[in-house]
Amino acid sequence: MIHLILILALAQTEWKPIFNGKDLDGWETWLAKPGRGSEFEGLKKNEKGDYVEPLGLNRDPHANFSVVTEDGAPALRVSGEVFGGISTKDEFENYHFRAEFKWGQKRWPPREKTVRDNGLLYHCVGPHGAGSGAWLKSFEMQIQEHDCGDFHSVAGVVVDVEAVPKDPGKPDGELRYRKGAPKVAGVARRIWKDPDNEKPSGEWNLVEIYCLGQTSVHVVNGKVVMVLTNLRHKVGTQEVALTKGRLQIQSEAAEIFWRKMELRPISELPRDLLE
């Protein structure tokens, strides 16, 4: 009996790869309207030269998402040319996710002269393009130079968070996560992480997300940088708990590489995680 219990316990903590390193099996792509700097044959434009329709589902003629070898190992390359995302086909609930990312060199309009931007979206639900025509409704762990671990609400999801004003002179302005601070309820906008623990551009960063019930925790290179509670979204006029969904990796005008993407089920948050 003890042996059986041990086997079951180990099975519950086994890591499950969600990227096989060979192809994009288990994933689907969605790409929004391209920018003027890109040419896509057969895609409609208006008289000003702007695209008027998205590339849409699993239509990726320029290999915005591809499997490559980077630093001697398989990686998912996101070119960033067109805004959009690559999403798991499966949904996940009560899990610990981890992956490594590294910035590439390529940048695209309209962000070719600003910080590199990407995002890891979780509890993704609903139709593609709900957020800015590019992303699924979801909670975002921001992956952006100097801002890795921030929270963004995509398509109106709502959280509670322990936070302080980012600018003390603007008590009603943007928020910064601060463990032990008063709880702010009903937040559906950006929350800045604390502390900053991202490595310099070009190095691999380890990012993790813990999701349990209506709580999520963002971890960057081993440090907790964000804790969110009471995760929910609006369904009609009601706010409803949102505790599961797909995972989505953004494409947002900057080249990025992802590898070692895996998750495992959890039934509780590690005690030392929130200490």
N, C-alpha and C positions, 0 to 999 in steps of 0.2 A: 504493500500500500504506500509506504514512504517513497519507494522508487517511482511509483506511478505519479504521485503528487509532484515529485521533482521533475519528471519528464514534462508534465503539464505546465509547470511553472516556467521551464525553459522554453517551451513552445510559445508561450504567451509573450516572451520577450525577444524572440528571434526577429532579426531585421529582414524586411522584405524589400528587395530592390524594385523600384518603379520605373527605372530606366535600364534597359538591358545592354546598353553599350554597343549595340549592333544596328538597330533601326528604331523607328518611332512606333513600333507595335504597342498598343495600349494607350496611344495619345491621339488627339485630333487638333487641328490648327484652325484658327480664325484670324483673318487679316482684314483690317478696316480699309477705308479709302486711302490709296497711296498719295504721297505728296507730289508736288510738281517736279521734283528732281528725279523721279523714277518713271520709266516707260514700260507699260504693260499692254501688249497687243490685244486688241479686242475689248478693252475696258473703256466704258463710256466717259467722255469728258463734256463739259459745257463750253460755251463760246469763249470763256476766259481761260480755258485750258486746265481747269480743275476737274479731277475725277469726281463723278457723281454717284458712283456705286462702289461698295466694298468688294474686295476679292472674295471674302466670305469663307465658307467652310471647306477645309482641306483643298484649297486652291493656292498653291505656293510655287509659282513658276520660277522665282528667283532664289529658291532654297533659303528663305528667311530662317528656316529651322532645319538643321542638318546634323548628322552624326560625324564627328571628326576625331582625329587623334591630336591631343594637345598635351604637351609635356609627357609624351610617351604612353598616354592612357586614353581610353575612350571618353569623349565628352559630347554634350549637346551644345552645338554652336547656335546662338541666336544672333543673326546679322544686325538686326535692328532697323533694317531698311524701311519696313512698313509697320505702323503701330498695330498691335494685335496680341495674340497669346497662343501658347500651346498648352493643352489641357489634358489631364488624365480622363480616361473614359469612366473609370471607377470613382465612386464616392468613398470617403473615409470619415470615421468618427472615433473619438477617444484614442488619440495616437500621439506618438513622438516622431516627428519628421526631422531629417537632417540631410544636408547637401553641402557641397563646396562650390563656390563661384570665383571666377577671375575675370577682370575686365580685359577686353581686347583693345585694338587700336582704332577701328573704324567708327566714325560718327556720321550721322545723317541729318539733313534739315528736318525740322526747324531747330534742332538742338546741337548743331555741330560745333558751337562755340561755348557751350555751357557744360555743367557737370554731367557725367555719364549717368544714365537712369535706366532702371529696370524695376521689377517687383515680383514678389512671391505672394500669390493670392491663394487664400484657403477658405473652406466652406463655400465654394463657388456653386451657385444655383441659378436656375432660370436660363433665359436665352442668351446666346452670344451677342455681344455688342451693347449690352445694357448699360455699361459704363463708358461714356464718351465714344460710343460706337465701336469700341475696340475690345472691351473686357466683360467678363461675367460679373454679376453681382457678387460681392465677396468682401472679406476683410484682407487688407493688404499689409504685409510686412515689406516696407520700403527697402529696395536695394538700389541705393543711389550714393554716389561718392560723398562721403562725410555725413550721410544721413541714414546709414544702414541700420535698420531696426525700427524706424519711425512707423507709425500707423497711419493709413489712409482708409477712409470709408469709400468703397466703390459701389456706386448706384444706391447709396442711402442706407447702408447697414449702420447699426447703432451699438455703442458700447458704453460701459462705465469705466472710470479709471481714476486711480490716485494721482493727482497732478497739481502743479502750480503754474501760474502764468509764466510763459516763456519770457516775456518782458514785464518785470515788476511794475513798470509805469503804466501798463495796460492790463488791468485786472480782468477785463472782458475779452482780451485778445487770445492769441494762440496759446496752446497748453504744452507743458513739458511733463512727461512722466516723472514722478518722484515717489519712491517707495515710502509709505507712511504718511503721505500728505492727505488732506481731506479728499474724499471721493467726489468726483464730478460725474453727474449722471446724464445720460442722454446725449453723448457726444457722437456726432456724425461728420467730423472733419479731421484734419491732420492733428496728430499728437506727436510731439518730438520725443525721441528716445533719450534715455539717460542710463549709463554714460555712453560716450563715443568709443567704440572698441574695434573699429574697422582697420584692417591692414592697408598699407599703401597700395595704390593702383598697380596691377600687374602681379600681385601675390594672391595666392588662394586663401579665401576666407571660408570659415565653417559657420553656417547658419543653421539654427534649429528652431522648430516651433513645437510647443506642447499644446495639445488641445484636449480638454477634458470637460465634458458638459458644456456650460456656458462660459468657461474660462480659457484664455489662451495666453501663452508666454512666449515672447521673442527672445532668442539667445544669439549673441554674436561672438564668435571666437571664445566661447565658454562663459561669457558674462550675460546675466539677465539684463535686458535693456528696456523691457516693456512687459507689463502685466495688464491684461484687459479682462473685465468681468461682465456678466449679464449680456453676452453676445446675442443680438437679435436683429430682426429686420421687419419692415412694414409689409403686411399682407392686407391690402385694402386699407381700412382705417385702423387696423389693429397692429400692435407690435407683438411679434411671435419669436420665441427662442429659435436660434439658428445654430445647430450643434454638429452639423455634418455637411459634406459637400465634396466637390472635386477640388483638385489643385490645379493652378494655372501659373505659368511663367510668362511674364510680359515680354513684349518686344517694344522698345520705346526709344529708337533713334541712336542706340549705342550697341556695339558688339560686346557680347558677353559669352562666357563659357560656363557650363554647369556640369558637374560630375558627382558620382557617389550619392545619387539621390535614393533614399531609402526611408522606410518607416516601420514602426512596430506598434502594436496595440498597447495601451496602458489602462489601468483601472484606478490609478491615483497619481498625483503629482509627487515627484521626489521631494522628500522633506527639506533637503538642503537647497532646493531650487528657490524657495520663497523666503528663506531666512535672511 
